[in-house]
Amino acid sequence: MIFLSTLLLSVFVTIALVPLCSRVAVQVCALDMPGARKVHPAPVPRCGGAAMALGAIVPIVLWVSLSQSIAAYLCGCAVLIAAGLYDDFKGLGYQAKFMAQVAAAMLLVLYGGVSIRDLGSLLPGGMLLPRWLADMLTVFVVVGVTNAINLADGLDGLAGGISLLIFLFMSYLAYQAGNLPVAVIALALSGTLFGFLRFNTHPAVIFMGDTGSMLLGFSAAALSIMLTQGSTPLSPLLPLILLGFPILDTLAVMALRVSEGRSPFSADKNHFHHRLLKIGMFQTEAVFTIYVIQFALILFAWTFRFHSEWLLLLSYGLFSALVVGFFAVADRTGWTLKRYDLIDRVIKGRLKALKGRRLPIRLSFPVVHLGLPALLLLLACLPASVPAYLSLLAACLAGALALVGALRREWLARVFMPCLYVFVPLLVYAGEVDAAEWLSPRTARLLDVTYGVLAFFSVLTLKFTYRAGGFRISPMDFIVVVLALAVTALPREILPVEAMKSVIPKILALFFGYEVLSGELRGDLRALTAVTVATLVIVAVRGFI
């Protein structure tokens, strides 16, 4: 239960704090302005990293035992968060940020005892690196990875999505290896990224800034070293595969700058994501492509996690040569993607014709509008017994929604979805593992079909809507689909075997439907809130009976 609690708490805290951080950034003019190297056309708040830091730290403080290495990691995070916040709000030179990164890495190495001493079969006879050399190598690696993730933060959702895939895999790998502190920390970071990417996918309404990117890079380096060094069967070269794409991007762009007689730290638009845009990809296509590459590296890391370090090193060298060679050929030949108008003329044209008739939206929206609240009411009656913690939570959320609806109705749009993010997973989980006796197998199958039907009509509503803003399909949905497909591999202790194949897809279907519905209602959530409060009251009362 600690894993589910960690994930939900980090998601909720981040989602709750991002709007607040955004308003503060606007008031103090902590904005990322458009420029020659930027792809966004308007100023964007850049202090989302503050919400991410708090979203991750809260569950870590609550549930992670404080060993010396974990304490050193948290101190290093504090140094980088302080430097990042100052840079996001006031501006800080790259020399000062570099010194902060070195200080954080030295805290991890000298105080926490975290170092890269074991290189596996790369050294003869199981030999370990001397302590002084291992410490220097570790500081170099940690600072390098911190900058690599920082430099990858160039498109909406890019650094966050890459990091989310890395931390999700790292959490599962740490759990399998019995390293529970690393598993919980990586899951907390995954949760805060889930919450943040809701606001950061294209078109982003907030950026993570240096606070977020340095926190992610430092955490990825520190946790991967903790996971693969010491008494573990995992290959010590596994972090090179996990973090291989941002590392390769950083090394390639620095080498190109040096070859052109410029400083390796000078700014330009030669990163891999910039070059994907140059060959004709849209921003979302470039981000999606990098997500797929990162996912492929994770699959490779999982498959060969116990294999020879020489195999991993040679495989990474081949991967690097293919990526760099592709961009070199594209630059030399001027190759760009060819686009065909079949989709635009035939498929999109027919969809526009259907949209003009308004028939699909007239059919789909009432189904979603009535079906989702009805399903939520049914879920309140599904558990055979309501746990005390869920009853207490439901009472608190019902009171909060009722109070906001009565006193500050304009806040409902900000409060409603975070309440659902906390309540819905626990309610679905409770109904799945302890279903009421009246739920026959036939009724359960019908209920499963209902989720699919509502998800289908939610997609129709999203596709044929007339509103300009609101929920959008984005590359983040690739990560969500990957998570839903991978849920069957979760350990028994995280999710019971019977619930593995259904809990996560049901939660995602409900979240997706409510996101679409709340956007389609254009902020008028009074009726939807009333039904939700009624559901919360039913759950609260059932827990006390």
C-alpha positions as CSV (number, residue, x, y, z in Angstrom):
1,M,0.0,0.0,0.0
2,I,3.0,2.3,0.6
3,F,3.7,2.4,-3.2
4,L,0.1,3.4,-4.1
5,S,0.1,6.0,-1.4
6,T,3.4,7.4,-2.5
7,L,2.2,7.7,-6.1
8,L,-1.1,9.3,-5.3
9,L,0.3,11.7,-2.7
10,S,3.0,13.0,-5.0
11,V,0.5,13.4,-7.9
12,F,-2.0,15.2,-5.7
13,V,0.5,17.6,-4.1
14,T,2.0,18.5,-7.5
15,I,-1.3,19.1,-9.2
16,A,-2.5,21.2,-6.3
17,L,0.7,23.4,-6.2
18,V,1.3,23.9,-10.0
19,P,-1.4,26.6,-10.4
20,L,-0.3,28.4,-7.3
21,C,3.4,28.4,-8.5
22,S,2.2,29.6,-11.9
23,R,0.3,32.6,-10.4
24,V,3.3,33.5,-8.3
25,A,5.6,33.4,-11.3
26,V,3.4,35.7,-13.2
27,Q,3.3,38.2,-10.3
28,V,7.1,38.3,-10.0
29,C,7.7,38.1,-13.8
30,A,9.5,34.7,-13.5
31,L,8.7,34.0,-17.1
32,D,10.5,32.2,-20.0
33,M,10.4,34.7,-22.8
34,P,10.2,33.8,-26.5
35,G,13.5,34.0,-28.3
36,A,15.6,32.7,-31.2
37,R,16.4,29.4,-29.4
38,K,12.8,29.0,-28.0
39,V,9.9,27.2,-29.7
40,H,7.1,28.8,-27.6
41,P,5.5,31.9,-29.0
42,A,4.4,33.5,-25.7
43,P,5.9,34.0,-22.2
44,V,5.5,30.9,-20.0
45,P,6.0,30.6,-16.2
46,R,9.1,28.7,-15.4
47,C,8.8,27.8,-11.8
48,G,7.0,24.4,-12.0
49,G,10.1,22.8,-10.4
50,A,9.1,24.2,-7.0
51,A,5.8,22.2,-7.2
52,M,7.7,19.1,-8.4
53,A,10.2,19.3,-5.5
54,L,7.5,19.6,-2.9
55,G,5.4,16.8,-4.6
56,A,8.3,14.4,-4.4
57,I,9.7,15.4,-1.0
58,V,6.5,15.0,1.0
59,P,6.1,11.2,0.5
60,I,9.9,10.7,0.7
61,V,10.0,12.3,4.2
62,L,6.9,10.3,5.3
63,W,7.9,6.9,4.2
64,V,11.7,6.6,3.4
65,S,14.0,5.6,6.2
66,L,16.9,8.1,6.6
67,S,20.2,6.3,6.0
68,Q,23.4,8.2,5.4
69,S,23.2,7.9,1.7
70,I,19.6,9.0,1.5
71,A,20.4,11.9,3.8
72,A,23.2,12.9,1.5
73,Y,20.9,12.6,-1.5
74,L,18.3,14.9,0.1
75,C,21.0,17.5,1.1
76,G,22.2,17.5,-2.5
77,C,18.6,18.0,-3.7
78,A,18.2,20.9,-1.3
79,V,21.4,22.6,-2.7
80,L,20.1,22.2,-6.3
81,I,16.6,23.3,-5.5
82,A,17.9,26.4,-3.8
83,A,20.1,27.2,-6.8
84,G,17.4,26.4,-9.3
85,L,14.8,28.6,-7.5
86,Y,17.2,31.5,-7.4
87,D,17.9,31.1,-11.1
88,D,14.2,30.7,-12.1
89,F,13.2,33.8,-10.2
90,K,16.2,36.1,-10.2
91,G,18.7,34.6,-12.7
92,L,22.0,32.8,-12.0
93,G,25.1,32.5,-14.1
94,Y,26.1,29.1,-15.4
95,Q,29.3,29.2,-13.3
96,A,27.3,29.4,-10.1
97,K,24.9,26.7,-11.2
98,F,27.8,24.5,-12.1
99,M,29.3,25.0,-8.6
100,A,26.0,24.1,-7.0
101,Q,25.9,20.9,-9.1
102,V,29.5,20.0,-8.0
103,A,28.6,20.7,-4.4
104,A,25.5,18.5,-4.6
105,A,27.6,15.7,-6.2
106,M,30.4,16.0,-3.5
107,L,27.8,15.8,-0.8
108,L,26.5,12.6,-2.3
109,V,30.0,11.1,-2.6
110,L,31.8,12.3,0.5
111,Y,29.0,12.4,3.0
112,G,26.8,9.6,1.5
113,G,29.5,7.3,0.4
114,V,27.9,6.8,-3.0
115,S,30.5,6.1,-5.6
116,I,31.1,4.1,-8.8
117,R,33.8,1.6,-7.8
118,D,32.6,-1.5,-9.5
119,L,32.7,-1.5,-13.4
120,G,32.0,-5.3,-13.6
121,S,33.8,-7.2,-16.4
122,L,35.3,-4.0,-17.7
123,L,38.0,-4.4,-15.1
124,P,40.0,-7.6,-14.8
125,G,39.4,-10.1,-12.0
126,G,36.6,-8.2,-10.3
127,M,38.9,-5.4,-9.4
128,L,37.4,-2.2,-7.9
129,L,38.5,1.4,-8.7
130,P,40.6,3.1,-6.1
131,R,38.5,5.3,-3.8
132,W,39.9,8.6,-5.0
133,L,39.4,7.7,-8.7
134,A,35.9,6.4,-8.0
135,D,34.9,9.6,-6.2
136,M,36.2,11.7,-9.0
137,L,34.4,9.6,-11.6
138,T,31.2,9.8,-9.6
139,V,31.2,13.5,-9.3
140,F,31.9,13.8,-13.0
141,V,29.0,11.4,-13.9
142,V,26.5,13.1,-11.5
143,V,27.3,16.6,-12.8
144,G,27.2,15.3,-16.4
145,V,23.8,13.6,-16.0
146,T,22.4,16.6,-14.2
147,N,23.3,18.9,-17.1
148,A,22.2,16.3,-19.7
149,I,18.6,16.3,-18.3
150,N,18.8,20.1,-17.9
151,L,19.8,20.5,-21.6
152,A,17.1,18.0,-22.7
153,D,14.4,20.4,-21.4
154,G,13.9,22.1,-24.7
155,L,10.4,21.0,-25.9
156,D,7.1,20.8,-24.1
157,G,7.0,17.6,-22.0
158,L,10.4,16.3,-23.3
159,A,12.6,16.2,-20.2
160,G,9.6,15.3,-17.9
161,G,8.5,12.4,-20.2
162,I,12.0,11.0,-20.5
163,S,12.5,11.2,-16.8
164,L,9.1,9.7,-16.0
165,L,9.9,6.6,-18.1
166,I,13.3,6.3,-16.4
167,F,12.0,6.6,-12.9
168,L,9.1,4.2,-13.4
169,F,11.5,1.6,-14.6
170,M,14.0,2.4,-11.9
171,S,11.3,2.0,-9.2
172,Y,10.3,-1.4,-10.5
173,L,13.9,-2.5,-10.8
174,A,14.7,-1.3,-7.3
175,Y,11.7,-3.2,-5.9
176,Q,12.8,-6.4,-7.6
177,A,16.3,-5.9,-6.2
178,G,14.9,-5.3,-2.7
179,N,16.1,-1.7,-2.5
180,L,12.9,-0.2,-1.1
181,P,14.3,3.4,-0.4
182,V,15.3,3.8,-4.0
183,A,12.0,2.3,-5.2
184,V,9.9,4.7,-3.1
185,I,12.0,7.8,-4.1
186,A,11.8,6.9,-7.8
187,L,8.1,6.3,-7.5
188,A,7.6,9.6,-5.7
189,L,9.5,11.4,-8.6
190,S,7.3,9.4,-11.1
191,G,4.1,10.7,-9.3
192,T,5.2,14.3,-9.3
193,L,6.0,14.0,-13.0
194,F,2.6,12.6,-13.7
195,G,1.1,15.6,-12.0
196,F,3.4,18.1,-13.7
197,L,3.1,16.8,-17.2
198,R,-0.6,17.4,-17.1
199,F,0.4,21.1,-17.4
200,N,3.6,20.7,-19.3
201,T,2.6,18.7,-22.4
202,H,2.2,20.7,-25.6
203,P,1.1,23.5,-25.5
204,A,2.7,23.9,-22.0
205,V,1.2,26.3,-19.6
206,I,4.2,26.1,-17.2
207,F,7.9,25.0,-17.4
208,M,9.9,23.1,-14.8
209,G,12.8,25.5,-15.0
210,D,16.3,24.7,-13.7
211,T,14.8,23.8,-10.3
212,G,12.9,20.8,-11.9
213,S,15.5,19.8,-14.5
214,M,18.5,19.8,-12.1
215,L,16.4,17.9,-9.5
216,L,15.5,15.2,-12.1
217,G,19.0,14.9,-13.5
218,F,20.7,14.7,-10.1
219,S,18.1,12.2,-8.8
220,A,18.4,10.0,-11.9
221,A,22.2,9.8,-11.5
222,A,22.2,9.3,-7.8
223,L,19.5,6.7,-7.7
224,S,20.9,4.7,-10.6
225,I,24.3,4.6,-8.9
226,M,22.7,3.5,-5.6
227,L,20.8,0.8,-7.4
228,T,23.6,-0.7,-9.4
229,Q,26.6,-0.4,-7.1
230,G,27.3,-2.8,-4.2
231,S,25.9,-6.2,-3.6
232,T,23.5,-6.5,-6.5
233,P,23.4,-8.7,-9.6
234,L,22.5,-5.8,-11.7
235,S,25.1,-4.6,-14.2
236,P,26.9,-1.5,-13.1
237,L,26.7,-0.2,-16.7
238,L,22.9,-0.2,-16.6
239,P,22.7,3.6,-15.9
240,L,24.5,4.2,-19.2
241,I,21.6,2.5,-21.0
242,L,18.9,4.1,-19.0
243,L,20.3,7.6,-19.3
244,G,21.9,7.0,-22.7
245,F,19.9,9.3,-24.9
246,P,20.2,12.6,-23.0
247,I,23.9,11.7,-22.3
248,L,24.5,11.1,-26.0
249,D,22.7,14.3,-26.9
250,T,24.8,16.4,-24.5
251,L,28.1,14.8,-25.7
252,A,27.2,15.2,-29.4
253,V,26.2,18.8,-29.2
254,M,29.3,19.7,-27.1
255,A,31.6,17.9,-29.6
256,L,29.9,19.8,-32.5
257,R,30.5,23.1,-30.7
258,V,34.2,22.4,-30.1
259,S,34.7,21.3,-33.7
260,E,33.3,24.6,-34.8
261,G,35.7,26.5,-32.5
262,R,33.0,27.5,-30.0
263,S,32.7,27.0,-26.3
264,P,31.1,23.6,-25.4
265,F,28.7,25.6,-23.1
266,S,27.6,28.0,-25.8
267,A,23.9,28.1,-26.7
268,D,22.6,26.9,-30.0
269,K,19.8,24.8,-31.6
270,N,21.8,21.6,-32.3
271,H,20.2,19.3,-29.8
272,F,18.6,16.2,-31.1
273,H,15.1,17.6,-30.5
274,H,16.0,20.7,-32.5
275,R,17.3,18.6,-35.3
276,L,14.1,16.5,-35.4
277,L,12.2,19.7,-35.9
278,K,14.7,20.7,-38.6
279,I,14.0,17.6,-40.7
280,G,10.3,18.4,-40.7
281,M,8.7,16.9,-37.5
282,F,6.1,18.8,-35.5
283,Q,6.9,19.4,-31.9
284,T,4.6,16.7,-30.7
285,E,6.1,14.2,-33.2
286,A,9.6,15.0,-32.1
287,V,8.7,14.4,-28.4
288,F,6.9,11.2,-29.3
289,T,9.9,9.9,-31.3
290,I,12.2,10.5,-28.4
291,Y,9.8,8.8,-26.0
292,V,9.8,5.8,-28.2
293,I,13.6,5.7,-28.3
294,Q,13.8,6.1,-24.5
295,F,11.3,3.2,-24.1
296,A,13.3,1.0,-26.4
297,L,16.4,1.7,-24.3
298,I,14.5,0.7,-21.2
299,L,13.4,-2.5,-22.8
300,F,17.0,-3.2,-23.7
301,A,18.1,-2.4,-20.2
302,W,15.5,-4.8,-18.7
303,T,16.4,-7.6,-21.1
304,F,20.2,-7.4,-20.5
305,R,20.3,-6.1,-16.9
306,F,22.4,-9.2,-15.8
307,H,24.6,-9.5,-18.9
308,S,28.2,-8.6,-19.5
309,E,29.3,-5.0,-19.3
310,W,31.1,-5.4,-22.6
311,L,27.8,-6.3,-24.3
312,L,26.1,-3.2,-22.8
313,L,29.0,-0.9,-23.8
314,L,29.2,-2.2,-27.4
315,S,25.5,-2.0,-27.8
316,Y,25.4,1.5,-26.6
317,G,28.3,2.4,-28.9
318,L,26.3,0.9,-31.8
319,F,23.2,2.8,-30.8
320,S,25.2,6.1,-30.5
321,A,26.7,5.6,-33.9
322,L,23.3,5.0,-35.5
323,V,21.8,8.1,-34.0
324,V,24.7,10.4,-34.7
325,G,25.1,8.9,-38.2
326,F,21.5,9.5,-39.0
327,F,21.6,13.2,-38.1
328,A,25.0,13.6,-39.9
329,V,23.5,12.2,-43.1
330,A,20.4,14.3,-42.8
331,D,22.4,17.4,-42.3
332,R,24.7,16.6,-45.2
333,T,22.0,15.7,-47.7
334,G,19.4,18.2,-46.5
335,W,16.9,15.3,-46.1
336,T,13.5,16.1,-44.7
337,L,10.3,14.1,-44.0
338,K,7.9,13.9,-46.9
339,R,4.3,14.5,-46.0
340,Y,1.4,13.1,-48.0
341,D,-2.0,14.8,-48.1
342,L,-4.0,11.5,-47.9
343,I,-4.6,12.1,-44.2
344,D,-5.3,15.8,-44.6
345,R,-7.6,15.5,-47.6
346,V,-9.4,12.2,-47.1
347,I,-9.5,11.3,-43.5
348,K,-9.4,14.8,-41.9
349,G,-11.7,16.2,-44.6
350,R,-14.4,13.6,-43.8
351,L,-14.0,14.2,-40.1
352,K,-14.5,17.9,-40.6
353,A,-17.6,17.2,-42.6
354,L,-19.0,15.0,-39.8
355,K,-18.0,17.7,-37.2
356,G,-19.9,20.3,-39.2
357,R,-23.1,18.3,-39.0
358,R,-22.7,18.2,-35.1
359,L,-24.3,14.7,-35.1
360,P,-21.4,12.9,-33.3
361,I,-21.1,15.4,-30.5
362,R,-24.8,15.4,-30.0
363,L,-24.7,11.6,-29.5
364,S,-21.4,11.3,-27.5
365,F,-21.6,14.2,-25.1
366,P,-24.9,13.1,-23.4
367,V,-23.6,9.6,-22.9
368,V,-20.4,10.9,-21.2
369,H,-22.3,13.6,-19.3
370,L,-24.8,11.2,-17.8
371,G,-22.8,8.0,-17.8
372,L,-19.7,9.1,-15.8
373,P,-21.5,10.4,-12.8
374,A,-23.8,7.4,-12.8
375,L,-20.8,5.1,-12.9
376,L,-19.2,6.9,-10.0
377,L,-22.4,6.5,-7.9
378,L,-22.4,2.8,-8.7
379,L,-18.8,2.5,-7.6
380,A,-19.7,3.9,-4.2
381,C,-21.9,0.9,-3.6
382,L,-19.4,-1.7,-5.1
383,P,-17.1,-2.5,-2.1
384,A,-18.4,-5.0,0.3
385,S,-17.1,-2.8,3.1
386,V,-15.5,0.6,3.0
387,P,-12.1,1.0,4.8
388,A,-11.9,3.6,7.5
389,Y,-9.2,5.6,5.7
390,L,-11.3,5.8,2.6
391,S,-14.4,6.8,4.6
392,L,-12.5,9.6,6.3
393,L,-10.9,10.8,3.1
394,A,-14.3,10.9,1.4
395,A,-15.8,13.0,4.2
396,C,-12.9,15.5,4.0
397,L,-13.2,15.8,0.2
398,A,-16.9,16.1,0.3
399,G,-16.6,18.9,2.9
400,A,-13.9,20.6,0.8
401,L,-15.9,20.5,-2.4
402,A,-19.1,21.7,-0.7
403,L,-17.3,24.6,0.9
404,V,-15.6,25.7,-2.3
405,G,-18.9,25.4,-4.2
406,A,-20.7,27.5,-1.7
407,L,-18.0,30.2,-1.0
408,R,-15.7,30.3,-4.0
409,R,-17.5,28.7,-7.0
410,E,-14.9,30.1,-9.4
411,W,-12.3,27.8,-7.7
412,L,-14.3,24.6,-8.5
413,A,-12.4,24.0,-11.8
414,R,-9.1,24.0,-9.9
415,V,-10.3,21.8,-7.0
416,F,-12.6,19.3,-8.6
417,M,-10.1,17.2,-10.6
418,P,-7.4,17.0,-7.9
419,C,-10.1,15.6,-5.5
420,L,-11.0,13.0,-8.1
421,Y,-7.3,12.1,-8.6
422,V,-7.1,11.2,-5.0
423,F,-10.4,9.5,-4.5
424,V,-11.1,7.5,-7.7
425,P,-8.1,5.2,-7.5
426,L,-8.8,4.2,-3.9
427,L,-12.5,3.7,-4.6
428,V,-11.8,1.5,-7.7
429,Y,-9.2,-0.4,-5.8
430,A,-11.5,-1.1,-2.9
431,G,-14.3,-2.3,-5.1
432,E,-11.9,-4.5,-7.1
433,V,-10.3,-6.4,-4.2
434,D,-13.4,-6.6,-1.9
435,A,-16.5,-6.6,-4.2
436,A,-20.0,-6.8,-2.8
437,E,-21.8,-10.1,-2.9
438,W,-24.5,-8.8,-5.3
439,L,-21.8,-8.3,-8.0
440,S,-22.2,-11.5,-10.1
441,P,-19.7,-12.4,-12.8
442,R,-22.2,-11.4,-15.4
443,T,-22.7,-8.0,-13.8
444,A,-18.9,-7.5,-13.5
445,R,-18.5,-8.2,-17.2
446,L,-21.2,-5.7,-18.0
447,L,-19.5,-3.2,-15.8
448,D,-16.2,-3.7,-17.6
449,V,-18.0,-3.1,-20.9
450,T,-19.4,0.1,-19.5
451,Y,-15.8,1.5,-18.9
452,G,-15.0,0.7,-22.5
453,V,-18.1,2.4,-23.8
454,L,-17.6,5.5,-21.8
455,A,-13.9,5.7,-22.9
456,F,-15.1,5.3,-26.6
457,F,-17.6,8.1,-26.3
458,S,-15.1,10.3,-24.4
459,V,-12.8,10.0,-27.4
460,L,-15.6,10.9,-29.8
461,T,-16.5,13.9,-27.6
462,L,-12.9,15.0,-27.6
463,K,-12.6,14.6,-31.4
464,F,-15.7,16.4,-32.4
465,T,-15.9,19.1,-29.8
466,Y,-16.3,22.8,-30.8
467,R,-14.3,24.2,-27.9
468,A,-10.9,25.7,-28.5
469,G,-9.2,24.8,-25.2
470,G,-9.3,22.1,-22.6
471,F,-8.0,18.6,-22.6
472,R,-5.9,17.5,-25.5
473,I,-4.3,14.3,-26.7
474,S,-0.5,14.6,-26.3
475,P,2.7,12.5,-26.4
476,M,2.1,12.0,-22.6
477,D,-0.7,9.5,-23.6
478,F,2.0,7.2,-25.0
479,I,3.5,6.9,-21.4
480,V,0.0,6.3,-20.0
481,V,-0.6,3.5,-22.5
482,V,2.7,2.0,-21.7
483,L,1.9,2.1,-18.0
484,A,-1.5,0.5,-18.6
485,L,0.1,-2.3,-20.7
486,A,2.9,-2.9,-18.2
487,V,0.6,-3.2,-15.2
488,T,0.4,-6.9,-15.5
489,A,4.1,-7.2,-14.5
490,L,3.6,-5.4,-11.1
491,P,4.5,-7.4,-8.1
492,R,1.8,-9.1,-6.0
493,E,2.6,-6.8,-3.0
494,I,1.9,-3.7,-5.1
495,L,-1.4,-4.9,-6.6
496,P,-3.1,-8.2,-6.0
497,V,-3.0,-10.6,-9.0
498,E,-6.7,-10.5,-9.6
499,A,-6.8,-6.7,-9.8
500,M,-3.7,-6.3,-11.9
501,K,-5.4,-6.4,-15.3
502,S,-8.3,-4.2,-14.5
503,V,-7.6,-1.6,-11.8
504,I,-5.2,0.7,-13.7
505,P,-7.2,0.7,-17.0
506,K,-10.4,1.5,-15.2
507,I,-8.7,4.4,-13.3
508,L,-7.3,5.7,-16.5
509,A,-10.7,5.5,-18.3
510,L,-12.3,7.4,-15.5
511,F,-9.6,10.1,-15.4
512,F,-9.7,10.5,-19.2
513,G,-13.5,10.7,-19.3
514,Y,-13.7,13.3,-16.5
515,E,-10.9,15.4,-18.0
516,V,-12.8,15.5,-21.3
517,L,-16.2,16.2,-19.6
518,S,-14.8,19.0,-17.3
519,G,-13.4,20.7,-20.3
520,E,-16.5,20.3,-22.4
521,L,-18.6,21.8,-19.6
522,R,-16.5,25.0,-19.9
523,G,-16.0,25.4,-16.2
524,D,-19.6,25.0,-15.1
525,L,-19.1,22.1,-12.8
526,R,-21.9,22.7,-10.4
527,A,-24.1,19.7,-11.3
528,L,-21.0,17.4,-11.7
529,T,-19.8,18.5,-8.3
530,A,-23.1,17.9,-6.7
531,V,-23.1,14.3,-7.9
532,T,-19.5,13.8,-6.8
533,V,-20.3,15.2,-3.3
534,A,-23.2,12.7,-3.1
535,T,-20.9,9.9,-4.0
536,L,-18.4,11.0,-1.4
537,V,-21.1,11.2,1.3
538,I,-22.3,7.7,0.4
539,V,-18.7,6.3,0.8
540,A,-18.2,8.3,4.0
541,V,-21.5,7.0,5.6
542,R,-20.8,3.4,4.5
543,G,-17.5,3.5,6.3
544,F,-19.1,4.4,9.6
545,I,-22.0,1.9,9.5
